[in-house]
Amino acid sequence: MNKLLETIIENNREWTQKGKVATYIPELSKANPNHLGIAVYTIDNEEFCAGDCNVKFTIQSISKVIALMLALLDNGKEIVFSKVDMEPTADTFNSISSLETRNPNKPLNPMINSGAIVTSSLINGKNGSEVIERLLKFTRKITNNPNIDINYNVYKSEKETGHRNRALAYYMKSIGIIEGDVEEVLDVYFKQCSIEATCKDIAKIGAMLANDGVLPWNGERVIPRQVARIVKTIMLTCGMYDASGEFAVKIGVPGKSGVGGGILVAVPSRMGIGVFGPALDSKGNSIAGWKVLEDISKELDLSIL
Ligand code: GLU
């Protein structure tokens, strides 16, 4: 397996030259566009990796999956989906117009920024610091990595420049979707996006989801089977921005990407995959990471569709 992963990484390295690292969060522009790595963690506890699989990156939108799990655990699906819908979107991840024109009372899904800011606001905690502590603790558990932490440079950079997210959040406060202190909710959101991880960490989150909510390394159930099912379904339909349909056709498994260049994949009943390549395509997905996933999906016949 390691050999196969190495070959796939080498065959796709040239794709890193065809994308661009994100610059709208200034700190992300410092990423090395040549990086490309993959890790696989099976539900039978085998780990494989190749390329730059030990390089840390900020998980960005991948954190929306983690926040959704906690919001569902804390509130149940009825409450969560009364405040955020579960429909795919053809709009960009930070679209304001879809919020105003489609359904003014509910963001389309928890994987776009407006929806994710709502799910973050639904996580229990007496203040923002308690919420982010719970998010970190949960992330450490599902990655089996006690060293998971926030990259404070990226956090500061995003907080200073996140005017569009601020606009989304204040709009949602004005119409009552967000309760409580908007700046506190935004602070949680900016911090969760700035959590740092490697492909290996991400692959383990995928393995837990693939294993229906049970950590493969110790048999502990961390989320109910039904929460795992909801999260995987939303990843499959909404996880890759406005390229989710194409991803489902070409790769055929639940995935969630982030503008830091990571992609989290859960292959039901088989494995989790973490991919990292910070050079992005025009829709914000890792350009080479996507190609790597296409190859591995073909090689291992991963598509569930
Ligand atoms: N922190 C980023 C933002 O809100 C996340 C976007 C992403 O990864 O898609 O703009």
Boltz pocket constraint, residues with backbone or C-beta under 6 A from the ligand:
constraints:
  - pocket:
      binder: B
      contacts: [[A, 59], [A, 60], [A, 61], [A, 62], [A, 93], [A, 94], [A, 113], [A, 158], [A, 165], [A, 189], [A, 193], [A, 257], [A, 258], [A, 259], [A, 260], [A, 284]]
      max_distance: 6.0
